[in-house]
Amino acid sequence: MPSSSRIARLRELFKEETSAILQRQMKDPRIGFVSVTDVELSADLRHAKIFVSVLGDDEAKHRTMAGLASAQGFIRTELARRIRLRHVPAVLFRMDDSIERGARVERLLRQVAPKGPETA
């Protein structure tokens, strides 16, 4: 089993390389503005869940996720060329809406915050 520090380094490397591939090499018009937010690697390094945040409405998100699903093989091949491992993990993309949730919570907090100076 790989050590936890090795898995942490590999997670960061997969995150950086996947971001670079999505920004520079993807030509699919369905894929919009995508940010890789996190990568989870299984302990045996056979599976990689890549969490992405997509800018746009629900239809744009759906199109982008469909484009990413169809490009999984290409992205795995590119990762294999860039990262030297005996077995390159199978890639699976998941939507990460934590950035949107955080923005919504912040907006709600601003709405309930007092507008004037504190009088307590």
C-alpha positions in Angstrom: 0.0 0.0 0.0 1.3 3.5 -0.8 1.9 5.8 2.1 -0.5 8.6 2.9 2.1 11.3 1.9 2.6 9.6 -1.5 -1.2 9.6 -2.1 -1.4 13.2 -1.1 1.4 14.1 -3.5 -0.3 12.1 -6.3 -3.7 13.7 -5.6 -2.1 17.2 -6.1 -0.3 16.1 -9.2 -3.4 14.6 -10.7 -5.3 17.8 -9.9 -2.7 20.0 -11.6 -2.3 17.8 -14.6 -6.0 17.3 -15.1 -6.5 21.1 -14.9 -3.8 21.6 -17.5 -5.4 19.0 -19.9 -8.8 20.5 -19.5 -7.6 24.1 -20.1 -5.1 23.5 -23.0 -6.0 20.3 -24.8 -9.8 19.8 -24.7 -11.4 20.9 -27.9 -15.0 19.6 -27.2 -17.4 22.5 -27.5 -19.6 21.0 -24.8 -17.0 21.6 -22.2 -17.3 25.1 -20.7 -15.4 26.8 -18.0 -14.3 24.0 -15.7 -12.2 24.1 -12.5 -10.8 21.0 -10.9 -11.5 21.4 -7.1 -10.3 18.1 -5.7 -9.1 14.6 -6.6 -9.8 11.4 -4.5 -7.5 8.5 -5.2 -8.4 5.0 -4.0 -5.8 3.3 -1.7 -4.8 0.9 -4.4 -4.5 3.8 -7.0 -6.9 2.1 -9.3 -9.6 4.8 -9.3 -9.5 8.6 -9.3 -12.6 10.7 -8.6 -12.0 14.2 -10.0 -14.3 16.8 -8.6 -15.0 19.8 -10.9 -16.8 23.0 -10.6 -18.6 24.3 -13.7 -19.5 27.9 -14.4 -22.9 28.4 -15.9 -26.5 27.4 -15.7 -27.8 23.8 -15.2 -27.9 23.1 -19.0 -24.2 24.2 -19.3 -23.3 22.0 -16.4 -25.1 19.0 -17.9 -23.4 19.5 -21.3 -20.0 19.9 -19.6 -20.4 16.8 -17.5 -21.5 14.9 -20.7 -18.4 16.1 -22.5 -16.1 15.1 -19.6 -17.7 11.7 -19.5 -17.1 11.1 -23.2 -13.5 12.3 -22.8 -12.5 10.1 -19.9 -10.4 7.8 -22.0 -8.5 10.7 -23.6 -7.9 12.3 -20.3 -6.7 9.0 -18.8 -4.3 8.5 -21.7 -2.9 12.1 -21.3 -2.5 11.5 -17.6 -0.6 8.3 -18.4 1.8 10.2 -20.6 2.4 12.9 -18.0 2.5 10.9 -14.8 4.6 7.7 -14.6 2.7 5.0 -12.7 2.5 1.3 -13.3 -1.3 1.5 -13.5 -3.0 4.8 -14.3 -6.3 5.0 -12.4 -9.7 4.9 -14.0 -11.0 8.5 -14.2 -14.4 9.5 -13.0 -15.7 13.0 -13.0 -18.1 14.3 -10.3 -19.8 17.7 -10.0 -18.6 19.8 -7.0 -21.1 22.5 -6.1 -19.4 23.6 -2.9 -18.2 26.9 -4.3 -21.8 27.8 -5.3 -23.1 26.7 -1.8 -20.4 28.8 -0.2 -21.4 31.9 -2.3 -25.0 31.4 -1.4 -24.3 31.1 2.3 -22.2 34.3 2.1 -25.0 36.1 0.3 -27.5 35.0 2.9 -25.3 36.1 5.7 -24.9 39.6 4.1 -28.6 39.9 3.9 -29.2 39.2 7.6 -26.2 41.2 8.9 -27.0 44.5 10.5 -26.5 47.4 8.1 -25.5 50.2 10.6 -23.1 50.4 13.5 -23.5 48.0 16.3 -25.8 49.1 19.1 -25.3 46.5 21.8 
